[in-house]
């Protein structure tokens, strides 16, 4: 039974939970997308090469993926608000360390610590939101929360470019400091109570270490593809995953109860659909950024503005999709959203030099709407399919699917580009080969989305909520 210590979920308390969850959901996507714009300035300041600069982003992904499940479980055990607050404080402090970094190595270490702090936030934020709001309102608030994630992705490049140009790259990290402090102030002043799962459990240290090592090796390996070392790390991750499953199936107090996947088809298939979706969509921006600049001849600024069409539509339609998922079966809404993305990716797989830019933008708009109608209902389905005591683990599991899917998407993109274009610098003579690689990449992504539609439909109907807001699944 989920324990709410001494507080009634009042309207004010719910609004406070929604406010801090939305702000924290904005912080990390903003930082990751803004830093991508600031990488050239960081490289010039510290004289870093491309490989070293890649670690500025990879270090964050590795630690965030490695610690999501342990911190989600810890939140269920000792209190989700406690871990969430620790995450906010750590994220803010480590952002200052990153801004003050004297060299490239120090910056990478600070970024890795930011990733670990982000895992505390992501592993508990959605769990708190789900704990506070009743089942009939979850889809609406989860949709609002998701829209702030997309807002961070949308505004990150613009804010990152402006801050880097006017104040220098260190300002990109410093902007998270007042935002983090504001969120922390709201938590301490307005978010009353604590939420945790069943007490008396022991933390699964061995399972946590295996989980962290499995995900760290996987994310790092995917970032190295198509290098042979990348495949080696992915293979090592697969071996550790088998050991992790064996460990969890025998542990008295497992990090992740495998029964969640065995007994709840909604939980299992919704997470699979999320993994497929992120694997098929995250690299869209990578391909289209190069396509718009190299094939269509646009400037970086113009390409960036066009690419904003997708996340802006996500921001606008995610709350609507979330509200609809409170009244309609999430599997149908999510499946329709995935089908729209599959169709648009198939169209993008035919884009060429003569494709009108208006058509590309229209397809991005449709992808954004489809994404919104998948993401919010799917999150609602995941969080509504488990008992309240597992909200932290459920939130962390979904976050893990997102990070692994994003890295898998980039791994596929880099592998395809490497096979067609090779490692030579992009020139006008390589444009036809890049175009072929983009077509193959989008065709693969469209096929993944088709598979995702079937995974989404196969989840079945969501379980009826129990009296305390949990699930019978």
C-alpha positions in Angstrom: 0.0 0.0 0.0 1.4 3.4 -0.9 1.9 5.6 2.1 1.0 9.3 2.1 2.3 10.7 5.4 -0.1 13.1 7.0 -1.5 15.0 4.1 -4.6 15.2 2.0 -4.1 15.7 -1.7 -5.6 19.2 -1.8 -5.9 21.2 -5.0 -3.0 23.4 -3.9 -0.8 20.4 -3.3 -1.7 18.9 -6.6 -0.9 22.2 -8.4 2.4 22.4 -6.6 3.3 18.8 -7.7 2.3 19.7 -11.3 4.4 22.9 -11.2 7.6 21.4 -9.9 7.2 18.3 -12.2 6.8 20.5 -15.2 9.7 22.7 -14.3 12.0 19.8 -13.8 10.8 18.2 -17.0 11.9 21.3 -18.8 15.3 21.6 -17.2 17.1 18.5 -18.6 15.8 18.5 -22.2 16.6 22.2 -22.4 20.2 21.6 -21.2 20.9 18.7 -23.5 19.6 20.5 -26.6 21.2 23.8 -25.7 24.6 22.3 -25.0 24.5 20.8 -28.5 24.5 24.3 -29.9 27.3 25.4 -27.5 29.6 22.5 -28.3 31.7 24.4 -30.9 32.3 27.2 -28.4 33.3 24.6 -25.7 35.6 23.0 -28.1 37.3 26.3 -29.0 37.6 27.3 -25.3 39.2 24.0 -24.2 40.7 23.0 -27.5 38.8 19.7 -27.6 38.4 17.4 -30.6 35.2 15.9 -31.9 35.6 12.7 -29.8 36.2 14.6 -26.6 33.2 16.9 -27.4 31.1 13.9 -27.9 31.7 12.9 -24.3 30.1 16.2 -23.1 26.7 14.7 -24.2 27.5 11.0 -23.8 28.6 11.2 -20.2 25.2 12.6 -19.3 23.3 9.8 -21.1 25.5 7.1 -19.5 25.0 8.1 -15.9 21.3 9.1 -16.4 20.5 5.6 -17.8 22.6 3.8 -15.3 21.0 5.4 -12.2 17.3 5.7 -13.3 16.1 2.3 -12.0 18.1 2.4 -8.7 16.9 5.9 -7.8 13.3 5.1 -8.8 13.4 2.1 -6.5 15.0 4.1 -3.7 12.2 6.7 -4.1 9.6 3.9 -3.6 11.5 2.8 -0.4 12.5 6.0 1.4 10.2 8.6 -0.2 9.8 9.9 -3.7 9.8 13.6 -2.6 13.0 13.0 -0.6 14.8 11.6 -3.7 13.3 14.3 -5.9 14.5 17.1 -3.6 18.0 15.5 -3.5 17.9 15.4 -7.3 17.0 19.1 -7.6 19.7 20.2 -5.2 22.3 18.0 -6.9 21.3 19.1 -10.4 21.6 22.7 -9.4 25.0 22.3 -7.7 26.5 20.2 -10.5 25.3 22.8 -13.1 27.3 25.4 -11.2 30.3 23.0 -11.3 29.9 22.6 -15.0 29.7 26.3 -15.6 32.9 26.8 -13.6 34.8 23.8 -15.1 38.5 24.8 -15.7 39.0 22.2 -18.5 37.4 19.5 -20.6 37.9 16.6 -18.2 36.3 18.6 -15.3 33.4 19.5 -17.5 32.8 15.8 -18.5 32.9 14.8 -14.8 30.4 17.6 -13.9 28.1 16.6 -16.8 28.2 12.9 -15.6 27.1 14.1 -12.2 24.3 16.1 -13.7 23.1 12.9 -15.4 23.0 11.1 -12.1 21.1 14.0 -10.5 18.7 14.0 -13.5 18.0 10.3 -12.8 16.8 11.2 -9.3 14.4 13.7 -10.8 13.1 11.6 -13.7 12.9 8.5 -11.5 10.5 10.2 -9.1 8.9 13.3 -10.7 6.2 11.5 -12.7 5.7 9.0 -9.8 4.9 12.0 -7.5 2.5 13.4 -10.0 0.7 10.1 -10.4 0.5 9.7 -6.7 -1.1 13.1 -6.1 -3.7 13.1 -8.9 -6.7 10.7 -9.1 -6.8 8.3 -12.1 -9.5 10.3 -13.8 -7.2 13.3 -14.1 -3.8 11.6 -14.7 -3.8 11.8 -18.5 -4.5 15.5 -18.4 -1.6 16.4 -16.0 0.8 13.9 -17.6 0.0 15.5 -21.0 0.9 18.9 -19.5 4.0 17.5 -18.0 5.1 15.9 -21.3 4.5 19.2 -23.1 7.1 20.9 -20.9 9.6 18.2 -21.9 9.0 19.2 -25.6 9.1 22.9 -24.7 12.6 22.3 -23.3 13.6 20.5 -26.5 12.1 23.4 -28.6 13.6 26.3 -26.7 16.9 24.7 -25.9 18.6 25.5 -29.3 17.3 29.0 -29.3 18.3 29.8 -25.7 21.6 27.9 -26.1 22.5 29.9 -29.2 21.5 33.2 -27.6 23.3 32.6 -24.3 26.4 31.3 -26.0 26.6 34.2 -28.4 25.9 36.9 -25.8 27.4 35.5 -22.5 29.4 32.5 -23.5 28.7 28.7 -23.2 29.0 28.7 -19.4 25.7 30.7 -19.2 23.9 27.7 -20.7 24.6 25.7 -17.5 24.0 28.7 -15.2 20.4 29.2 -16.5 19.4 25.9 -14.8 20.5 27.3 -11.4 17.6 29.9 -10.9 15.2 27.4 -12.4 16.3 24.6 -10.1 16.2 27.0 -7.1 12.7 28.1 -8.0 11.5 24.5 -8.3 13.1 23.6 -4.9 11.4 26.6 -3.2 8.0 25.4 -4.5 8.7 21.9 -3.3 9.7 23.0 0.2 7.0 25.6 0.6 4.0 24.1 -1.1 4.4 20.4 -1.7 3.3 18.8 1.5 3.7 15.2 2.5 5.7 12.2 1.3 4.9 9.3 -0.9 6.5 5.9 -0.8 5.7 2.2 -1.4 5.7 -0.7 1.1 8.1 -0.2 3.9 10.5 -2.8 5.3 12.2 -3.7 2.0 15.9 -3.9 1.5 17.7 -2.1 -1.3 18.9 -4.5 -4.0 22.5 -3.4 -4.3 23.7 -6.3 -6.5 20.7 -5.8 -8.8 21.4 -2.1 -8.9 25.1 -2.6 -9.8 24.1 -5.1 -12.6 21.4 -2.7 -13.9 23.7 0.3 -13.9 26.6 -1.6 -15.6 24.2 -3.1 -18.2 22.7 0.2 -19.2 26.0 2.1 -19.0 27.7 -0.4 -21.3 24.7 -0.4 -23.7 24.4 3.4 -24.0 28.2 3.8 -24.3 28.4 1.0 -26.9 25.6 2.5 -29.0 27.4 5.8 -28.9 30.4 4.2 -30.5 28.7 2.4 -33.3 29.7 1.4 -36.0 33.1 1.0 -34.4 34.0 -2.7 -33.5 34.4 -1.5 -29.9 30.7 -0.4 -30.0 29.5 -3.9 -30.9 31.7 -5.4 -28.2 30.2 -3.1 -25.5 26.7 -3.9 -26.7 27.5 -7.6 -26.5 28.9 -7.3 -23.0 25.7 -5.4 -22.0 23.6 -8.3 -23.3 25.5 -10.7 -21.2 25.1 -8.5 -18.1 21.4 -8.2 -18.9 21.0 -12.0 -18.7 22.7 -12.0 -15.4 20.5 -9.2 -14.2 17.3 -11.1 -15.1 18.6 -14.2 -13.3 19.4 -12.1 -10.3 16.1 -10.3 -10.2 14.1 -13.6 -10.6 15.7 -15.0 -7.4 16.1 -11.9 -5.2 13.9 -11.5 -2.2 13.7 -7.7 -2.7 14.4 -7.2 -6.4 15.2 -3.8 -7.9 12.5 -4.5 -10.5 9.8 -7.0 -9.9 9.7 -9.1 -13.1 6.1 -9.9 -12.2 5.3 -6.4 -13.5 6.2 -7.6 -17.0 4.7 -11.1 -16.6 1.4 -10.2 -15.0 0.6 -6.9 -16.6 0.5 -7.0 -20.4 -0.3 -3.3 -20.4 2.9 -2.5 -18.5 5.1 -4.7 -20.6 3.7 -3.8 -24.0 3.5 -0.1 -23.2 7.1 0.0 -22.3 8.0 -2.0 -25.4 6.0 0.5 -27.5 7.9 3.4 -25.9 11.2 1.8 -26.6 10.2 1.3 -30.3 8.9 4.8 -30.6 12.0 6.5 -29.3 14.2 4.2 -31.4 12.3 5.3 -34.5 11.9 9.0 -33.9 14.9 10.5 -32.0 17.2 10.6 -35.0 14.7 12.4 -37.2 16.3 15.8 -36.3 19.8 14.4 -37.0 18.9 13.4 -40.5 16.8 16.4 -41.4 19.3 18.9 -40.0 21.9 17.6 -42.4 19.3 17.2 -45.2 18.0 20.8 -44.9 21.6 22.3 -44.8 23.4 20.1 -47.3 20.7 19.0 -49.7 18.3 22.0 -49.5 21.0 24.6 -48.9 19.5 26.3 -45.9 21.5 28.1 -43.2 21.8 26.5 -39.8 19.4 29.2 -38.4 16.8 28.5 -41.0 17.1 24.8 -40.6 16.7 25.1 -36.9 13.5 27.2 -37.2 11.9 24.6 -39.6 12.8 21.8 -37.3 11.0 23.5 -34.5 7.7 22.6 -36.2 7.8 19.1 -34.7 8.4 19.8 -31.0 6.1 22.8 -31.1 3.2 20.6 -32.2 4.1 18.2 -29.4 3.8 21.0 -26.9 0.4 22.1 -28.2 -1.2 18.6 -28.6 0.2 16.7 -25.6 -2.2 18.1 -23.1 -5.2 17.4 -25.4 -4.0 13.8 -26.0 -3.5 13.3 -22.3 -7.0 14.5 -21.5 -8.5 12.2 -24.1 -6.6 9.3 -22.6 -8.5 9.8 -19.4 -11.8 9.0 -21.3 -10.6 6.8 -24.1 -8.5 3.7 -24.2 -4.8 4.8 -24.4 -3.9 1.9 -26.6 -6.1 3.3 -29.4 -4.9 6.9 -29.1 -1.2 5.8 -28.9 -1.6 3.3 -31.8 -3.1 6.0 -34.0 -0.3 8.4 -33.1 2.3 5.7 -33.9 0.6 4.9 -37.2 0.7 8.6 -38.2 4.4 8.7 -37.5 5.0 5.5 -39.5 3.2 7.1 -42.5 5.1 10.4 -42.3 8.5 8.6 -41.9 7.6 6.6 -45.0 7.0 9.9 -46.9 10.3 11.4 -45.5 12.1 8.3 -46.9 11.3 9.7 -50.4 12.5 13.3 -49.8 15.0 14.5 -52.4 16.6 17.7 -53.7 13.4 18.9 -55.3 11.0 18.2 -52.4 9.2 21.4 -51.5 10.2 22.7 -48.1 6.5 23.3 -47.3 5.9 19.5 -47.7 8.8 18.7 -45.3 7.3 21.1 -42.7 3.9 19.6 -43.2 5.3 16.1 -42.6 7.1 17.4 -39.5 3.8 18.9 -38.2 2.1 15.5 -38.7 5.0 13.7 -36.9 4.7 16.1 -34.0 0.9 15.6 -33.7 1.4 11.8 -34.0 4.1 11.9 -31.3 1.9 13.8 -28.9 -1.0 11.4 -29.3 1.4 8.5 -28.6 3.5 9.8 -25.8 0.9 11.2 -23.3 -1.6 8.3 -23.5 1.3 5.7 -23.4 2.7 7.3 -20.2 -0.8 7.3 -18.7 -1.1 3.6 -19.6 2.2 2.7 -18.0 1.5 4.6 -14.8 -2.1 3.3 -14.6 -1.1 -0.3 -15.0 0.8 -0.8 -11.7 0.0 -0.6 -8.0 0.8 2.7 -6.3 3.8 1.2 -4.5 5.6 0.6 -7.8 5.1 4.1 -9.2 8.8 5.0 -8.8 10.0 1.9 -10.6 7.4 2.3 -13.3 8.4 5.9 -13.9 12.1 4.9 -14.0 11.5 2.0 -16.3 9.7 4.3 -18.8 12.6 6.8 -18.5 15.0 4.0 -19.2 13.1 3.0 -22.3 13.3 6.6 -23.5 17.1 7.0 -23.0 17.9 3.6 -24.5 15.6 4.2 -27.4 17.2 7.6 -28.1 20.7 6.1 -28.2 19.5 3.1 -30.3 18.0 5.6 -32.8 21.3 7.5 -33.1 23.1 4.2 -33.3 21.0 3.1 -36.3 21.5 6.5 -37.9 25.2 6.5 -37.5 25.5 3.0 -38.7 23.5 3.7 -41.9 25.5 6.9 -42.6 28.8 5.1 -42.0 27.8 2.4 -44.5 26.8 4.8 -47.2 28.9 7.9 -46.7 31.9 6.6 -44.7 34.0 8.7 -42.4 35.0 11.4 -44.9 33.9 14.9 -44.3 30.5 15.9 -45.9 31.0 17.6 -49.2 28.7 18.3 -52.2 30.0 15.2 -53.8 28.7 13.0 -50.9 25.2 14.5 -51.0 23.7 11.6 -53.1 25.2 9.0 -50.8 23.9 10.9 -47.7 20.5 11.1 -49.3 20.5 7.3 -49.8 21.5 6.8 -46.2 18.7 9.1 -45.0 16.2 7.1 -47.2 17.3 3.8 -45.7 17.3 5.3 -42.2 13.8 6.7 -42.5 12.6 3.4 -44.0 13.9 1.5 -41.0 12.3 3.9 -38.7 9.0 3.6 -40.5 9.2 -0.1 -40.2 9.9 0.2 -36.5 6.8 2.4 -36.1 4.7 -0.2 -37.8 5.9 -2.8 -35.4 5.2 -0.3 -32.6 1.6 0.0 -33.7 1.1 -3.8 -33.2 2.9 -3.6 -29.8 0.7 -0.8 -28.8 -2.5 -2.6 -29.8 -1.3 -5.8 -28.1 -1.2 -4.2 -24.7 -5.0 -4.8 -24.2 -7.4 -2.7 -22.2 -6.1 -0.9 -19.1 -7.0 -2.3 -15.8 -9.7 -0.8 -13.6 -8.3 1.4 -10.8 -8.6 0.3 -7.2 -10.2 2.4 -4.5 -6.8 4.0 -3.5 -6.0 4.9 -7.1 -3.8 1.9 -7.8 -4.3 -0.7 -10.5 -5.7 -4.2 -10.5 -3.2 -5.2 -13.2 
